[in-house]
Amino acid sequence: MLNKTNARSIAHQAICLIVLNKQSLSDDIFPVDSEDLSYAKSLTFGSIRFYHHLNDVITPLLKRPLEKKNLDIHCLLILGAYQLIHSDTPIHAAINETVNVSELIGKPWAKGFVNAILREIDRDRENIENTKHYSHPSWLIKKLKQDYPKNFKEILIENNKRAPMTIRVHPSIQRDDYQQQLQEINVISLPSNIAPQALILNDAVGVTKLPGFENGSCYVQDTSAQLAAQLISPKKGELILDACSAPGGKTTHLAELCSEASIIALDRDKQRLSKVQENLNRFKNQNVTIQQGDARDQEWWDGKLFDKILLDAPCSGTGVIRRHPDIKLLKKPKDISQITQTQSLILENLWGLLKPGGQLLYATCSILKDENVHQISQFMDRFKDAKNEKLTLPWGEGDIGRQQLPQKEYDGFYYAKLKKD
């Protein structure tokens, strides 16, 4: 059986993969057979969430920079410092068991070094905790200051919290009834006021604990993301394109809201499309056709114009940093300009596939204005037949689309609805 030293070793390996190998923080970087996986994940998420802060604490304590071959020791210091500053781990465990990982990774010489640095951090802990640090890359802080001069601090603070687990209850089940089923197994939840199928859980649970999950009773999906299908409002006989559809959360939602609409689920990634198929199978959706293809071109298209298009555009993910803290390490300013170019190409291409009088719903899980309101404004300047449809939602703000910033029960998200004259 794996003990917590092993969990620290797993967490350390994951941190190295993200920091040194630039891999994404996903389940793929964790061993599937670990019995202490939840603890290892908790340590990993915490260390990455506060990486920029911890790095600024550790760096001045190093007499000289570590050699490239020993940067895994820097990652080990990050793991130890996280436990000391940002968790409730007992001090002796945070230090001693982190030091022991040096031996587990074949570097026993580092034990004294790691021990000395962590003890120095512990001695200065009160001062460190009282010094404000937003733990974000400087380029992103600058960008958020520019876009949201009045509330960028609240965004930065919210980004360092854990996001709630929210589920979408299948419309064949009364939400109140499902909430009661959850309560019977001691899972407490609150209904959302803006998404009629959403329940926000007080504490995250494994999906296998959710009643009827395997048979399609619910889908794990943030409240903000649940508004997409609601805004598309599929109707009988409509042909609807869900572009960039993987992993299929919005596809299944569209399908369950109107079984008599025809939905094309498009994605260029074959592996990710298999995830869409898994979700369709679980929900037994019969009105969806899966199509592999690139939303930037029309090679996959059969020539039939769409009544409605949902474009869940590729984006920076800056609205979901709470769920994906590795974004703060992996995304760079140059990525934003590449992303906005891709968004522009997809928008332009898909506009040609839409019927006159048809609607395109543009969505991102970003909070950067270049990807959202600026992107849509520039598109409308280029395409005079694109008209902004005002969204009347008790969610977000803005006249050209609606921008929601990350808040307790909402991921940061943007929607804009365009009608083709």
Long-range contacts (C-beta under 8 A, 24 or more apart in sequence): 1-35, 2-34, 2-35, 2-36, 3-36, 4-36, 4-39, 4-93, 4-97, 5-97, 5-100, 5-101, 5-104, 6-34, 6-36, 6-104, 7-34, 7-36, 7-37, 7-39, 7-40, 7-43, 8-40, 8-43, 8-79, 8-97, 8-98, 8-100, 8-101, 9-101, 9-104, 9-105, 10-34, 10-36, 10-37, 10-40, 10-44, 11-40, 11-41, 11-43, 11-44, 11-47, 11-79, 12-72, 12-75, 12-76, 12-79, 12-101, 12-105, 14-40, 14-44, 15-44, 15-47, 15-48, 15-75, 15-78, 15-79, 16-71, 16-72, 16-75, 18-44, 18-48, 18-326, 18-329, 18-330, 19-48, 19-51, 19-71, 19-75, 19-78, 19-329, 20-71, 20-72, 20-75, 22-329, 22-330, 24-324, 24-326, 24-330, 25-324, 25-325, 25-326, 43-79, 43-82, 43-83, 43-87, 45-325, 46-82, 46-86, 46-87, 47-78, 47-79, 47-82, 48-325, 48-326, 48-328, 48-329, 49-86, 49-135, 49-160, 49-325, 50-82, 50-85, 50-86, 50-135, 50-160, 51-78, 51-135, 51-325, 51-328, 51-329, 52-133, 52-134, 52-135, 52-136, 52-137, 52-328, 53-85, 53-86, 53-133, 53-134, 53-135, 54-78, 54-81, 54-82, 54-85, 54-86, 54-135, 56-133, 57-81, 57-85, 57-121, 57-128, 58-117, 58-121, 61-117, 61-120, 61-121, 62-117, 70-107, 70-110, 72-105, 72-107, 73-102, 73-107, 73-110, 73-113, 73-114, 76-101, 76-102, 76-105, 76-110, 76-114, 77-114, 77-117, 77-118, 80-114, 80-117, 80-118, 80-121, 81-118, 81-121, 84-118, 84-121, 84-122, 84-125, 85-121, 85-125, 85-128, 85-129, 91-122, 94-118, 95-119, 95-122, 134-160, 135-160, 135-328, 136-328, 137-328, 137-329, 139-332, 139-333, 140-318, 140-328, 140-331, 143-333, 143-336, 143-368, 144-367, 147-367, 147-368, 147-369, 148-367, 148-405, 151-405, 154-405, 155-367, 155-405, 155-406, 155-412, 158-322, 158-405, 158-406, 158-407, 158-408, 159-321, 159-322, 159-325, 159-328, 159-406, 160-322, 161-322, 162-322, 163-222, 163-320, 163-322, 163-323, 163-406, 163-411, 164-200, 164-201, 164-204, 164-408, 164-409, 165-200, 165-201, 165-203, 165-204, 165-205, 165-220, 166-192, 166-198, 166-199, 166-200, 166-201, 166-220, 166-221, 166-222, 166-223, 166-226, 166-409, 167-198, 167-199, 167-201, 167-210, 167-218, 167-219, 167-220, 167-221, 168-195, 168-197, 168-198, 168-218, 168-219, 168-220, 168-221, 168-226, 168-249, 168-253, 169-197, 169-198, 169-199, 169-217, 169-218, 170-197, 170-216, 170-217, 170-218, 170-219, 170-256, 170-283, 171-197, 171-256, 171-257, 172-256, 173-217, 173-218, 175-199, 178-211, 178-217, 178-218, 181-211, 182-210, 182-211, 185-209, 185-211, 190-409, 192-223, 192-226, 192-409, 193-394, 194-223, 194-227, 194-393, 194-394, 194-395, 195-223, 195-226, 195-227, 195-230, 196-230, 197-226, 198-223, 198-226, 200-409, 214-282, 215-282, 216-282, 216-283, 216-284, 219-249, 219-252, 219-253, 219-279, 219-283, 221-249, 221-253, 222-320, 222-410, 222-411, 222-413, 223-409, 223-410, 223-411, 224-319, 224-365, 224-395, 224-404, 224-410, 224-411, 224-412, 224-413, 225-249, 225-250, 225-365, 225-411, 225-413, 226-253, 227-393, 227-395, 227-413, 227-415, 228-253, 228-310, 228-312, 228-361, 228-363, 228-415, 229-253, 229-254, 229-257, 229-310, 230-257, 231-361, 231-391, 231-415, 231-417, 232-308, 232-310, 232-359, 232-361, 233-257, 234-258, 234-261, 234-263, 234-308, 235-261, 236-260, 236-261, 237-261, 237-262, 238-262, 238-307, 238-308, 239-264, 239-304, 239-305, 239-306, 239-307, 240-264, 240-306, 240-307, 240-308, 240-309, 240-310, 241-266, 241-306, 241-308, 241-309, 241-310, 241-350, 241-353, 242-266, 242-310, 242-312, 243-295, 243-309, 243-310, 243-311, 243-312, 243-346, 243-350, 244-295, 244-311, 244-312, 244-313, 244-314, 244-346, 245-273, 245-276, 245-312, 246-272, 246-273, 246-275, 246-276, 247-272, 247-275, 247-276, 247-279, 248-275, 248-276, 248-277, 248-278, 248-279, 248-280, 249-279, 250-310, 250-312, 251-276, 251-279, 251-280, 251-285, 251-288, 252-279, 252-280, 252-283, 252-285, 252-288, 254-310, 255-280, 255-283, 255-285, 255-287, 255-288, 256-283, 256-285, 258-287, 259-285, 259-286, 259-287, 260-287, 261-287, 262-287, 262-289, 263-287, 263-288, 263-289, 264-288, 264-289, 264-291, 264-306, 265-289, 265-290, 265-291, 266-291, 266-292, 266-293, 266-295, 266-300, 267-292, 267-293, 268-292, 268-293, 268-294, 268-295, 295-346, 295-349, 295-350, 296-342, 296-345, 296-346, 296-349, 297-349, 298-349, 298-352, 298-353, 301-353, 305-353, 305-354, 305-355, 305-358, 306-353, 306-354, 306-355, 306-358, 307-355, 307-358, 307-359, 308-354, 308-358, 308-359, 308-360, 308-361, 309-350, 309-353, 309-354, 309-358, 309-359, 309-360, 309-361, 310-360, 310-361, 310-363, 311-346, 311-347, 311-350, 311-360, 311-361, 311-362, 311-363, 312-363, 312-364, 313-342, 313-343, 313-346, 313-347, 313-362, 313-363, 313-364, 313-371, 314-339, 314-342, 314-343, 314-346, 315-339, 315-343, 315-364, 315-365, 315-366, 315-371, 316-366, 316-368, 316-371, 317-365, 317-366, 318-366, 318-367, 318-368, 318-412, 319-364, 319-365, 319-366, 319-367, 319-404, 319-405, 319-406, 319-411, 319-412, 319-413, 319-414, 320-365, 320-406, 320-411, 320-412, 321-406, 321-412, 322-406, 322-411, 323-411, 336-368, 336-370, 336-371, 339-371, 340-370, 340-371, 340-375, 343-371, 343-375, 344-375, 344-378, 344-379, 347-375, 347-379, 348-379, 348-382, 348-383, 351-383, 351-386, 351-420, 354-420, 355-420, 356-385, 356-420, 356-421, 357-419, 357-420, 357-421, 358-419, 358-420, 359-389, 359-417, 359-418, 359-419, 359-420, 360-386, 360-417, 360-418, 360-420, 361-415, 361-416, 361-417, 361-418, 362-401, 362-414, 362-415, 362-416, 362-417, 362-418, 363-413, 363-414, 363-415, 364-413, 364-414, 365-411, 365-412, 365-413, 366-412, 366-414, 367-403, 367-405, 367-406, 367-412, 367-414, 369-403, 371-414, 372-401, 372-403, 372-414, 372-416, 373-398, 373-400, 373-401, 373-403, 373-414, 373-416, 376-400, 376-401, 376-416, 376-418, 379-418, 380-418, 384-421, 385-420, 385-421, 386-418, 386-419, 386-420, 386-421, 387-418, 387-419, 387-420, 387-421, 388-416, 388-417, 388-418, 389-417, 389-418, 389-419, 391-415, 391-416, 391-417
